[in-house]
Amino acid sequence: METEDAVLALAALAQPTRLEAFRTLVGHEPGGLAAGDLARLLEVPQNTLSAHLAILSRARLVSSERHSRSIVYRANLDEFRDVALFLLRDCCGGRPEVCNPVVETLQSCCSPKRKERSRA
């Protein structure tokens, strides 16, 4: 990932409504959400959300697809992963021990939850 791409993505996420929109779309993967549904969930006027989604789209953090009369938006998790990896690679400066605590935290928060077995 180029520095300019990372800056564009980080700038797109550096606004509360856009950040919440992206997080909400991540939570609705893999199906995504129609723009109107997303606007209702975020309690944002549709025209305002449209402007925010355009910025996230230019940063390649979301994609859209027309379904009949609706436009369904999805989080681009591959692009987000690239941004996160860009940050981690640069922060480590070739010293993995610097980023190990971050990686361990990510592994613990992102690992699938194990189902508890009931004892009979």
Protein Blocks (a to p, Z undefined) as FASTA:
>chain_A
ZZklmmmmmmmmmcfklmmmmmmmmmmccnbpafklmmmmnopafklmmmmmmmmmmnop
accddehjbccddddfklmmmmmmmmmmmmnnopaklmmmmmmmmmmmmpccddddddZZ
